[in-house]
């Protein structure tokens, strides 16, 4: 049974109720707190991007092509095609010798409104590079090029690099590869249907690489997560939750489309994954705030900043306050 996570009020009448599930696991993958069903199965969407980057970094593309920290971070990104994002993506292509035409993600406009307006004023052209998943695609293409794999069909689940990615996701989540439900993501890549508890288990390992037995994978995860913390602006962009919480070096976080959000806490050695069932992302900031508060998170300055950037107040188009949102779930703590 799902839990009500957030209620929204206008003129003191409840207008919306956002239902969902939350799963929190410890370093052994045991559920220690939850709301709703901690094993609810859903698709990872872009929350899998740090996991999907492991194969290429483990394989050595960073040293082979001389990638910077920003270029590694953009591989994990759901970027909004701000100028710095585009600059880093173009540098990535130049270093690897890849062409934008080799990307299978659809030509898009920037998700950042100012960047989109600039494009429309300039020539109005969509680009594959503007797609929020283009960094992930470039990373996989670079790995294919280094390994001598065919670039054509690089997003096919049967392609060698995708098979390696699936095996890596399996290992990180602590679930057999054949138990992962494969779908197709919006960008054309395979997407993974997993229990929230398995996603949370993967994020414990992202936050605490010492839990990973394989040395090469452990080193790759360390490189990826350090890049995410050092260059949080690359992972999301202006006003994005990912870019705010990644400023805290104790947190590794990444959201995905249709209401999925995952993060790991290093010192606390916890992994958290949740799903807003109606697919909304507007409530992410409120839910993360409440989880941090209910688990006694020590960085109160981050929580205060989140309250400012992701307010409970609801405003109309003219900027007038017309309502408020209230996080109503209470985590159930268990003793595994």
C-alpha positions in Angstrom: 0.0 0.0 0.0 1.4 3.4 -1.0 1.8 6.2 1.5 0.6 9.8 1.1 3.9 11.8 0.8 2.8 15.4 0.2 -0.5 17.2 0.3 -1.1 20.5 -1.5 -3.6 23.1 -0.2 -5.2 26.1 -1.9 -7.4 28.4 0.2 -7.1 25.7 2.9 -8.7 23.1 0.7 -6.6 20.1 -0.1 -6.2 20.2 -3.9 -3.7 17.4 -4.5 -2.3 14.4 -2.7 0.9 12.9 -4.0 1.3 9.2 -3.1 4.4 7.2 -3.2 7.0 4.8 -1.7 10.3 5.4 0.2 13.0 2.8 0.9 16.0 3.4 3.2 18.7 0.7 3.5 21.9 0.3 5.5 25.3 -0.9 4.2 24.1 -4.5 4.3 21.2 -3.7 2.0 18.7 -4.2 4.9 15.6 -1.9 5.0 15.9 0.3 8.1 13.1 2.8 7.4 10.3 3.1 4.9 7.0 4.7 3.9 4.7 2.7 1.7 6.3 -0.4 0.1 10.1 -0.3 0.3 10.3 -3.0 -2.3 8.0 -1.3 -4.8 9.2 -2.0 -8.4 9.7 0.9 -10.7 12.0 2.1 -13.4 15.3 3.8 -12.5 15.1 6.3 -15.3 18.0 8.8 -15.0 18.8 7.9 -11.4 20.8 5.0 -13.0 23.2 7.4 -14.8 26.0 7.2 -12.2 25.7 3.4 -12.4 25.7 3.4 -16.2 28.9 5.5 -16.2 30.8 2.8 -14.3 31.7 0.5 -17.1 33.3 3.2 -19.2 35.3 4.8 -16.4 36.3 1.3 -15.1 37.4 0.5 -18.7 39.8 3.5 -18.7 38.2 6.2 -20.9 39.2 9.0 -18.5 42.9 8.4 -19.0 42.6 7.2 -22.6 41.0 10.5 -23.7 42.2 12.8 -21.0 38.8 13.6 -19.6 38.4 16.3 -17.0 36.3 16.1 -13.9 33.5 18.1 -15.5 33.5 15.7 -18.5 33.2 12.7 -16.2 30.4 14.5 -14.2 28.5 15.3 -17.4 28.3 11.5 -18.1 26.0 11.2 -15.0 24.0 14.3 -15.8 20.4 15.2 -16.7 21.8 18.6 -17.8 19.7 21.5 -18.9 22.0 22.6 -21.8 23.2 25.8 -20.1 26.3 27.3 -21.9 28.8 25.6 -19.6 27.1 22.2 -20.2 27.3 22.6 -24.0 31.0 23.8 -23.7 31.9 20.6 -21.7 30.0 18.4 -24.1 31.7 19.9 -27.1 35.1 19.5 -25.4 34.2 15.8 -24.8 33.4 15.3 -28.4 36.7 17.0 -29.5 38.8 14.8 -27.2 37.1 11.6 -28.2 36.7 12.3 -31.9 33.0 11.6 -31.7 30.4 13.3 -33.8 27.0 14.6 -32.6 25.4 12.7 -35.5 26.4 9.5 -33.8 24.1 10.2 -30.8 20.7 8.4 -31.0 19.0 10.7 -28.5 16.5 13.0 -30.2 17.4 16.6 -31.2 16.0 18.8 -28.5 15.8 22.4 -27.2 17.6 23.2 -23.9 15.6 22.5 -20.8 16.9 25.7 -19.3 14.5 28.5 -20.3 17.2 31.2 -20.8 19.3 28.8 -22.9 16.3 27.9 -24.9 15.4 31.5 -25.6 19.0 32.2 -26.7 18.8 29.3 -29.1 15.5 30.5 -30.5 16.8 34.0 -31.0 20.0 32.7 -32.7 18.9 30.1 -35.2 16.1 28.1 -33.6 17.8 24.8 -34.3 17.4 21.7 -32.0 20.5 19.7 -31.3 21.2 16.2 -30.0 23.7 17.7 -27.7 21.0 19.7 -26.0 19.3 16.5 -25.0 19.5 16.1 -21.2 21.0 12.5 -21.6 23.7 13.4 -24.2 26.5 13.2 -21.7 25.6 9.6 -20.9 25.5 8.7 -24.6 28.9 10.3 -25.3 30.4 8.3 -22.4 29.1 5.0 -23.8 30.2 5.9 -27.4 33.7 6.8 -26.2 33.9 3.4 -24.4 32.7 1.6 -27.6 35.4 3.5 -29.6 38.1 2.6 -27.1 37.1 -1.1 -27.0 36.7 -1.4 -30.8 33.0 -2.1 -30.4 30.6 -1.0 -33.1 29.2 2.4 -32.6 26.0 1.5 -34.4 23.5 -0.1 -32.1 25.3 1.1 -29.0 21.9 1.4 -27.1 20.7 -2.1 -28.0 20.5 -4.3 -24.9 22.4 -7.0 -26.8 25.3 -4.6 -27.5 28.5 -5.7 -25.6 28.7 -2.4 -23.7 25.0 -2.5 -22.6 25.5 -6.1 -21.4 28.4 -4.9 -19.3 26.3 -2.1 -17.9 23.5 -4.4 -17.0 25.9 -6.7 -15.2 27.3 -3.8 -13.3 23.8 -2.5 -12.3 23.1 -6.1 -11.1 26.2 -6.2 -9.0 25.6 -2.7 -7.5 22.0 -3.4 -6.7 22.6 -6.8 -5.3 20.1 -8.4 -7.6 20.5 -11.0 -10.4 20.7 -9.6 -13.9 17.8 -11.8 -15.1 15.6 -10.3 -12.4 16.0 -6.8 -13.8 13.0 -5.8 -16.0 14.3 -4.0 -19.1 12.4 -1.2 -20.8 13.4 1.6 -23.1 14.1 5.0 -21.7 13.1 8.3 -23.3 16.6 8.7 -24.8 16.6 5.2 -26.3 18.8 3.4 -23.7 17.7 0.4 -21.8 16.1 1.3 -18.5 15.9 -0.9 -15.4 12.9 -2.0 -13.5 14.0 -2.6 -9.9 12.7 -2.7 -6.4 13.3 0.6 -4.6 15.3 -1.3 -2.0 17.7 -2.5 -4.7 18.1 1.1 -6.0 18.9 2.3 -2.5 21.4 -0.6 -2.1 23.2 0.7 -5.2 23.4 4.2 -3.8 24.9 2.9 -0.5 27.7 1.6 -2.6 28.0 4.8 -4.6 28.3 6.7 -1.3 30.5 4.1 0.3 32.7 2.5 -2.4 34.6 0.4 0.3 31.5 -1.9 0.2 32.4 -2.9 -3.4 34.5 -6.0 -3.6 35.9 -5.5 -7.1 38.8 -3.1 -7.0 38.4 -1.7 -10.5 34.7 -1.0 -9.9 35.5 0.5 -6.5 38.0 2.9 -8.1 35.6 3.8 -10.9 32.9 4.6 -8.5 35.3 6.8 -6.5 36.3 8.7 -9.6 32.6 9.2 -10.7 31.3 10.3 -7.3 34.2 12.7 -6.7 33.5 14.3 -10.0 29.8 14.7 -9.1 30.6 16.3 -5.8 33.3 18.6 -7.2 31.2 19.7 -10.2 27.5 19.5 -9.1 26.5 22.2 -11.6 27.3 19.6 -14.3 25.0 17.0 -13.0 21.8 19.2 -13.1 22.1 22.9 -13.5 20.6 26.1 -12.2 17.8 25.5 -9.7 18.1 21.7 -9.9 17.9 19.7 -6.7 20.8 17.4 -7.8 23.1 20.3 -8.1 22.2 21.7 -4.7 22.5 18.5 -2.6 25.7 17.4 -4.4 27.3 20.5 -2.9 27.3 18.6 0.3 30.3 16.2 -0.1 28.5 13.7 2.2 25.8 13.1 -0.4 25.6 11.4 -3.8 22.3 12.0 -5.5 20.5 11.7 -8.8 16.9 12.0 -9.9 15.1 10.3 -12.7 12.0 11.2 -14.8 8.6 10.2 -13.6 9.2 10.9 -9.9 12.2 8.7 -9.0 14.9 10.0 -6.8 17.9 8.3 -5.1 20.6 9.5 -2.8 23.3 8.0 -0.6 24.7 9.3 2.7 28.4 8.6 3.2 29.0 9.0 7.0 25.6 7.5 7.8 26.2 4.7 5.3 22.6 4.8 4.1 20.9 4.5 0.7 17.6 6.1 0.0 15.2 5.7 -3.0 11.7 7.0 -3.4 9.0 7.2 -6.1 6.2 9.7 -6.4 3.5 7.7 -8.1 2.0 10.4 -10.2 5.4 11.0 -11.7 5.8 14.6 -10.4 9.2 16.0 -9.6 8.0 19.2 -7.9 7.8 17.5 -4.5 11.3 16.0 -4.6 12.9 18.9 -2.6 10.2 18.7 0.1 10.5 14.9 0.4 14.3 15.0 0.6 14.1 17.7 3.3 11.7 15.6 5.4 13.8 12.4 5.0 16.9 14.2 6.1 15.1 15.8 9.1 13.4 12.5 10.2 16.7 10.6 10.0 18.5 13.3 12.1 20.8 14.6 9.3 23.6 16.7 10.8 24.0 19.3 8.0 21.3 21.7 9.0 22.6 24.4 6.7 21.8 22.2 3.7 18.3 21.7 5.0 17.8 25.4 5.5 19.0 26.1 2.0 16.6 23.5 0.6 13.8 25.1 2.5 14.6 28.4 0.7 15.1 26.9 -2.7 12.3 24.3 -2.6 9.7 26.1 -0.5 6.5 24.7 0.9 4.7 27.9 -0.4 2.7 27.7 -3.6 2.7 30.8 -5.9 0.6 31.7 -8.9 1.9 33.0 -12.2 2.1 36.5 -10.9 4.2 35.5 -7.9 1.4 35.7 -5.3 1.3 33.1 -2.6 -1.9 31.1 -3.1 -1.3 27.9 -1.1 1.2 25.6 0.5 2.4 22.0 0.4 2.8 19.8 3.5 4.9 16.7 3.8 2.7 14.3 5.7 4.6 11.0 5.7 6.3 9.5 8.8 9.1 7.1 8.2 8.7 3.6 9.8 11.9 2.7 11.4 12.7 -1.0 11.7 15.5 -2.9 13.4 16.9 -5.4 10.8 
